[in-house]
């Protein structure tokens, strides 16, 4: 399939796109808003001539934030347009850069030639930076037509994804050849991009910028103060973060088992997607857990068994409140979420077995004894209980995680150097 056929199929599939938006809006009403932006219609006023960064959703937006802040500092004269595809990503971008007037934001239009052309004519970026592996043939081709270099930052490409791209080589090979920089996380991924058609001189192994996460000391101080207010300094607290459908029941079963040996244990339960906040709250209540919603700002007291993290942009703070952390999306075959966030906060890290989105990071942490994987509620309960009762083991895991972080830092600087060369050429 070449780009012409891809575009024709995209146009034919627009009714399905509309149905998908409608279905999503039933759970998350924000999907029914700003639909014009998805076709480059009714875009907000924007200053042209800056940089464009695309981060598909929440995770990529958070990963992109240190890079965006560094670019703002390095290029004080340039506006930066940040795009995403989801309402939650949009909320996160607004929250992170609310006080930065040079940040411009809208949804990325669908990958149709006319929509991509209108968007680029409005924004006129000197450089396009795509986070991780969100590749759109028409957007990239329209950039190439205008001489706009395209960089793929913090790039990932699993073996399975590479096979998928390989099946459509007539589409993907010209697209990759039009790009100017692949800042990839590992040598294995670099080789996959080369095999698929990326020009060898454009592929650079920079490592993962997720290792360059820096923690504001005030975050830890705020968390310590809140636990004092809760009178929970000595109370065992654990967090299950970024959980997906099918995981909350497992986590609550583990918590029930923990309460048998630690009746004062507190679980901070944070669903990954906002549209699930209400249903997870109802699940906690149905199962008889005394539950407080973080969004209500109600105090956690001695009777509270579960704190539901139903706010946006507070995950790091909620991690900081806990003694140990389970990272979700890993008990179900979703591929896992960022293991380095709790590690950066010196928390021992637990996960399920499904970590195919973070294979290299998980391998590094596993080999350093900074990560323990569990299979089910029983295993999760036993692992959390061990960390409660053996603080030296918990401390050893936490220090091992921090050491993994420190040993692998520097990717952000290498990425910024690569982007700087493209900006200087432009």
C-alpha positions as CSV (number, residue, x, y, z in Angstrom):
1,X,0.0,0.0,0.0
2,X,1.4,3.4,-1.0
3,X,0.5,6.9,0.4
4,X,-2.2,7.5,-2.3
5,X,-4.1,4.3,-1.4
6,X,-3.6,5.0,2.3
7,X,-5.1,8.5,1.8
8,X,-8.0,7.2,-0.2
9,X,-8.8,4.6,2.5
10,X,-8.5,7.3,5.2
11,X,-11.1,9.4,3.4
12,X,-13.4,6.4,2.9
13,X,-13.0,5.5,6.6
14,X,-14.1,9.0,7.9
15,X,-17.6,7.8,8.8
16,X,-16.0,5.1,11.0
17,X,-13.8,7.9,12.6
18,X,-17.0,9.9,13.3
19,X,-18.6,6.8,14.9
20,X,-15.5,6.2,17.0
21,X,-15.5,9.8,18.2
22,X,-19.2,9.5,19.1
23,X,-18.7,6.2,21.0
24,X,-15.8,7.7,22.9
25,X,-17.8,10.8,23.7
26,X,-20.4,8.7,25.5
27,X,-17.8,7.8,28.1
28,X,-15.7,11.0,27.9
29,X,-17.8,13.9,26.6
30,X,-14.7,16.0,25.8
31,X,-14.3,13.9,22.6
32,X,-17.4,15.6,21.2
33,X,-15.8,19.1,21.5
34,X,-13.2,20.9,19.3
35,X,-13.9,18.5,16.4
36,X,-13.0,21.2,13.9
37,X,-9.4,21.2,15.1
38,X,-9.2,17.5,14.0
39,X,-9.6,18.8,10.4
40,X,-7.6,22.0,10.8
41,X,-10.8,24.1,11.0
42,X,-11.3,26.7,13.7
43,X,-7.8,26.5,15.0
44,X,-6.8,28.9,17.7
45,X,-4.7,32.0,16.9
46,X,-1.1,31.0,16.6
47,X,2.2,32.8,16.1
48,X,4.0,31.1,13.2
49,X,7.6,30.2,12.8
50,X,8.4,28.3,16.0
51,X,8.7,24.7,16.9
52,X,6.0,22.0,16.7
53,X,6.0,19.1,19.2
54,X,3.4,16.3,18.9
55,X,2.7,14.1,22.0
56,X,-0.2,11.7,21.3
57,X,-1.7,11.5,24.8
58,X,-0.9,11.9,28.6
59,X,2.1,9.7,28.8
60,X,3.9,11.2,25.9
61,X,3.0,14.8,27.1
62,X,4.5,14.1,30.4
63,X,7.6,12.6,28.8
64,X,7.9,15.6,26.5
65,X,7.7,18.2,29.2
66,X,11.4,18.3,30.2
67,X,12.3,18.6,26.5
68,X,9.8,21.3,25.9
69,X,11.0,23.3,28.9
70,X,14.6,23.0,27.8
71,X,13.6,24.2,24.3
72,X,11.8,27.2,25.8
73,X,14.9,28.1,27.7
74,X,17.3,27.5,24.7
75,X,15.2,29.4,22.2
76,X,13.5,32.3,24.0
77,X,12.4,33.9,20.8
78,X,10.5,30.9,19.5
79,X,6.8,29.9,20.2
80,X,6.2,26.1,20.6
81,X,3.0,24.5,19.3
82,X,2.2,21.3,21.3
83,X,-0.4,19.0,19.7
84,X,-2.0,15.8,21.0
85,X,-4.9,13.5,20.1
86,X,-6.8,13.0,23.3
87,X,-8.8,15.3,25.7
88,X,-6.7,13.9,28.7
89,X,-3.5,14.8,26.8
90,X,-4.9,18.3,26.1
91,X,-5.8,18.8,29.8
92,X,-2.3,17.7,30.8
93,X,-0.6,20.1,28.3
94,X,-2.8,23.0,29.6
95,X,-2.0,22.1,33.2
96,X,1.8,21.8,32.7
97,X,2.2,25.0,30.6
98,X,-0.6,27.2,32.0
99,X,1.8,30.0,32.8
100,X,3.9,29.9,29.7
101,X,2.6,32.3,27.0
102,X,4.8,30.9,24.3
103,X,3.1,27.5,24.4
104,X,0.4,27.1,21.8
105,X,-1.9,24.1,21.8
106,X,-4.5,22.3,19.6
107,X,-5.4,18.8,18.6
108,X,-3.3,17.4,15.7
109,X,-5.5,17.2,12.7
110,X,-6.2,13.8,11.1
111,X,-3.6,12.6,8.6
112,X,-5.3,13.9,5.5
113,X,-3.3,15.9,3.0
114,X,-5.7,18.9,3.1
115,X,-5.9,19.0,6.9
116,X,-2.1,18.5,7.3
117,X,-1.4,21.3,4.8
118,X,-3.8,23.8,6.5
119,X,-2.2,23.0,9.9
120,X,1.4,23.5,8.6
121,X,0.4,26.7,6.7
122,X,-1.0,28.1,9.9
123,X,1.9,27.0,12.2
124,X,4.8,27.2,9.8
125,X,7.2,25.4,12.1
126,X,11.0,25.5,11.7
127,X,11.1,21.9,13.1
128,X,8.6,19.2,13.9
129,X,9.3,16.9,16.8
130,X,7.2,13.7,17.2
131,X,7.3,11.9,20.6
132,X,8.0,8.2,20.6
133,X,6.4,6.4,17.6
134,X,3.4,8.4,16.3
135,X,4.1,8.4,12.6
136,X,1.7,10.0,10.1
137,X,2.7,9.7,6.4
138,X,0.8,12.7,5.1
139,X,1.9,15.1,7.9
140,X,5.5,14.0,7.4
141,X,5.2,14.3,3.6
142,X,3.7,17.8,3.9
143,X,6.6,18.8,6.1
144,X,9.1,17.4,3.6
145,X,7.4,19.4,0.8
146,X,7.9,22.6,2.8
147,X,11.5,21.7,3.9
148,X,10.5,21.3,7.5
149,X,12.8,18.8,9.2
150,X,11.0,16.1,11.2
151,X,12.6,14.4,14.3
152,X,11.3,11.4,16.2
153,X,12.2,11.9,19.8
154,X,12.6,9.2,22.5
155,X,11.7,6.8,19.7
156,X,10.6,3.3,20.4
157,X,10.0,0.4,18.0
158,X,9.2,-3.1,19.2
159,X,9.8,-6.1,17.1
160,X,6.1,-6.6,16.7
161,X,5.6,-3.0,15.6
162,X,8.5,-3.2,13.2
163,X,6.9,-6.3,11.6
164,X,3.7,-4.3,11.2
165,X,5.4,-1.4,9.5
166,X,7.3,-3.9,7.3
167,X,4.1,-5.2,5.9
168,X,3.4,-1.8,4.4
169,X,6.9,-1.0,3.2
170,X,5.7,1.0,0.1
171,X,4.1,3.4,2.6
172,X,6.5,3.4,5.5
173,X,9.9,3.3,3.6
174,X,9.4,6.7,1.8
175,X,8.0,8.2,5.0
176,X,11.0,7.2,7.1
177,X,13.4,8.4,4.3
178,X,11.8,11.8,4.5
179,X,12.6,12.3,8.2
180,X,15.7,14.0,9.5
181,X,16.4,12.5,12.9
182,X,15.5,9.3,14.8
183,X,16.6,9.8,18.4
184,X,16.1,6.2,19.5
185,X,16.2,4.5,22.9
186,X,18.3,1.4,22.1
187,X,20.6,0.0,19.4
188,X,18.1,-2.8,18.7
189,X,15.5,-0.1,17.8
190,X,18.0,1.9,15.8
191,X,18.6,-1.2,13.6
192,X,14.8,-1.8,13.2
193,X,14.4,1.8,11.9
194,X,17.3,1.4,9.5
195,X,15.9,-1.9,8.2
196,X,12.6,-0.2,7.5
197,X,14.1,2.6,5.4
198,X,15.4,5.3,7.7
199,X,18.6,6.8,6.3
200,X,21.5,5.5,8.5
201,X,22.9,9.0,9.1
202,X,19.6,10.1,10.6
203,X,19.5,7.4,13.3
204,X,21.1,8.1,16.6
205,X,20.9,6.1,19.9
206,X,20.3,8.7,22.6
207,X,18.7,6.5,25.3
208,X,15.4,7.1,27.0
209,X,14.6,10.7,28.3
210,X,12.4,9.1,30.9
211,X,15.6,8.5,32.9
212,X,16.1,12.3,33.0
213,X,13.1,12.8,35.2
214,X,13.9,15.3,38.0
215,X,11.9,15.6,41.2
216,X,11.1,18.9,42.7
217,X,12.1,18.7,46.4
218,X,8.9,20.7,47.3
219,X,6.9,17.7,46.0
220,X,8.3,15.4,48.7
221,X,7.9,18.1,51.4
222,X,4.2,18.6,50.4
223,X,3.6,14.8,50.5
224,X,5.3,14.5,54.0
225,X,3.1,17.4,55.3
226,X,-0.1,15.8,53.9
227,X,0.7,12.5,55.6
228,X,1.2,14.3,58.9
229,X,-2.2,16.0,58.4
230,X,-3.7,12.5,57.9
231,X,-1.9,11.3,61.0
232,X,-0.5,8.6,58.7
233,X,3.3,9.0,59.1
234,X,3.6,5.5,60.6
235,X,0.6,4.0,58.7
236,X,1.5,1.6,55.9
237,X,0.5,3.2,52.6
238,X,0.8,1.7,49.1
239,X,-0.2,2.9,45.6
240,X,-1.6,1.1,42.6
241,X,-1.2,3.6,39.8
242,X,-2.4,3.7,36.1
243,X,-4.7,0.7,36.5
244,X,-6.7,-0.6,33.6
245,X,-10.0,-2.3,33.4
246,X,-9.6,-5.8,34.9
247,X,-6.8,-4.7,37.3
248,X,-8.8,-2.8,40.0
249,X,-10.5,-6.0,41.2
250,X,-7.1,-7.7,41.5
251,X,-5.7,-4.7,43.4
252,X,-8.7,-4.5,45.8
253,X,-8.5,-8.3,46.4
254,X,-4.8,-7.8,47.3
255,X,-5.7,-4.9,49.6
256,X,-8.3,-7.0,51.4
257,X,-5.7,-9.7,52.0
258,X,-3.3,-7.1,53.3
259,X,-5.9,-5.7,55.7
260,X,-5.9,-9.1,57.4
261,X,-2.3,-8.5,58.7
262,X,-2.2,-4.7,58.5
263,X,-5.7,-3.4,59.3
264,X,-4.6,0.2,59.1
265,X,-3.1,-0.2,55.6
266,X,-4.1,2.6,53.1
267,X,-4.4,2.0,49.3
268,X,-4.1,4.9,46.9
269,X,-5.8,3.6,43.7
270,X,-5.3,5.6,40.6
271,X,-7.1,4.5,37.4
272,X,-5.3,5.4,34.2
273,X,-8.3,6.9,32.4
274,X,-10.6,9.6,33.8
275,X,-13.7,8.1,32.3
276,X,-13.2,5.1,34.7
277,X,-13.0,7.2,37.9
278,X,-16.7,6.9,38.7
279,X,-17.0,3.2,38.0
280,X,-13.8,2.4,40.1
281,X,-15.2,4.5,43.0
282,X,-18.5,2.5,42.8
283,X,-16.5,-0.8,42.7
284,X,-14.6,0.3,45.9
285,X,-17.9,1.0,47.6
286,X,-19.6,-2.2,46.4
287,X,-16.7,-4.1,47.9
288,X,-17.1,-2.4,51.3
289,X,-14.0,-0.3,51.3
290,X,-14.3,3.1,53.0
291,X,-13.2,5.3,50.1
292,X,-12.3,9.0,49.8
293,X,-12.1,10.7,46.4
294,X,-9.0,12.9,46.1
295,X,-11.0,15.4,44.0
296,X,-13.3,16.2,46.9
297,X,-10.3,17.3,49.0
298,X,-11.8,15.4,52.0
299,X,-9.3,14.4,54.7
300,X,-8.2,10.8,54.9
301,X,-8.8,9.5,58.4
302,X,-8.1,6.3,60.4
303,X,-11.2,4.7,58.9
304,X,-10.3,5.4,55.3
305,X,-9.1,2.3,53.5
306,X,-8.8,3.5,49.9
307,X,-8.0,7.0,48.5
308,X,-9.2,7.1,44.9
309,X,-6.8,9.3,42.8
310,X,-9.4,10.9,40.5
311,X,-7.5,14.1,39.7
312,X,-5.3,14.9,36.7
313,X,-1.7,15.8,36.9
314,X,-1.1,14.6,40.4
315,X,0.4,11.1,39.8
316,X,3.9,12.0,40.9
317,X,2.5,13.6,44.1
318,X,0.4,10.5,44.8
319,X,3.4,8.3,44.3
320,X,5.3,10.5,46.8
321,X,2.6,9.9,49.4
322,X,3.1,6.1,49.3
323,X,5.7,3.8,50.7
324,X,5.7,1.4,47.8
325,X,4.3,1.4,44.3
326,X,2.6,-1.0,41.9
327,X,2.5,0.2,38.3
328,X,-0.6,-0.9,36.4
329,X,-1.3,-1.7,32.8
330,X,0.9,-4.8,33.5
331,X,-1.5,-7.4,35.0
332,X,-3.5,-7.2,31.8
333,X,-1.7,-7.4,28.4
334,X,-1.5,-3.6,27.9
335,X,2.3,-3.3,28.0
336,X,2.8,-1.5,31.3
337,X,3.4,2.2,32.2
338,X,6.4,4.2,33.3
339,X,8.3,2.3,36.0
340,X,10.8,5.1,36.4
341,X,8.4,7.7,38.0
342,X,8.1,5.8,41.3
343,X,11.8,4.8,41.1
344,X,12.8,8.5,40.8
345,X,10.9,9.1,44.0
346,X,12.8,6.3,45.8
347,X,9.9,3.9,46.0
348,X,10.3,0.2,45.6
349,X,8.5,-0.8,42.4
350,X,6.1,-3.7,41.7
351,X,4.4,-4.6,38.4
352,X,2.6,-7.4,36.6
353,X,4.3,-9.5,33.9
354,X,3.0,-7.6,30.8
355,X,5.8,-5.0,30.3
356,X,6.3,-5.2,26.5
357,X,6.2,-1.4,26.2
358,X,9.1,-1.0,28.6
359,X,11.2,-4.2,28.0
360,X,14.6,-2.5,28.2
361,X,13.8,-0.4,31.3
362,X,12.2,-3.4,33.0
363,X,15.2,-5.5,32.3
364,X,17.6,-2.9,33.7
365,X,15.5,-2.6,36.9
366,X,15.0,-6.4,37.2
367,X,18.7,-7.1,36.9
368,X,19.4,-4.4,39.6
369,X,16.8,-6.0,41.9
370,X,14.8,-2.7,41.7
371,X,11.6,-4.3,40.3
372,X,9.5,-7.2,41.5
373,X,6.9,-8.7,39.1
374,X,3.7,-10.4,40.4
375,X,1.1,-12.5,38.7
376,X,-2.1,-12.1,40.7
377,X,-3.8,-10.7,43.8
378,X,-2.1,-13.2,46.1
379,X,1.4,-12.4,44.7
380,X,0.7,-8.7,44.9
381,X,-0.5,-8.9,48.6
382,X,2.6,-10.9,49.6
383,X,5.0,-8.5,47.8
384,X,3.4,-5.4,49.4
385,X,3.3,-7.0,52.8
386,X,7.0,-7.9,52.6
387,X,7.9,-4.3,51.8
388,X,5.8,-3.1,54.8
389,X,7.4,-5.6,57.2
390,X,11.0,-5.5,55.9
391,X,11.9,-1.9,55.6
392,X,15.6,-2.7,54.8
393,X,14.4,-4.7,51.8
394,X,12.2,-1.8,50.7
395,X,15.1,0.6,51.1
396,X,17.5,-1.6,49.1
397,X,15.0,-1.8,46.2
398,X,14.4,2.0,46.3
399,X,18.2,2.7,46.2
400,X,18.6,0.2,43.4
401,X,15.9,2.0,41.4
402,X,17.6,5.4,42.0
403,X,20.9,3.9,40.9
404,X,19.4,2.7,37.6
405,X,18.0,6.2,37.0
406,X,21.4,7.9,37.6
407,X,23.4,5.4,35.5
408,X,21.2,6.0,32.4
409,X,20.7,9.7,32.5
410,X,21.9,12.0,29.7
411,X,19.4,11.1,26.9
412,X,17.7,14.5,27.2
413,X,21.0,16.4,26.5
414,X,21.8,14.1,23.6
415,X,18.3,14.7,22.1
416,X,18.5,18.5,22.6
417,X,21.9,18.5,20.8
418,X,20.4,16.6,17.9
419,X,17.4,18.9,17.7
420,X,19.7,22.0,18.0
421,X,21.6,20.9,14.9
422,X,18.4,20.7,12.9
423,X,17.1,24.1,14.2
424,X,20.4,25.8,13.3
425,X,20.3,24.3,9.8
426,X,16.6,25.5,9.4
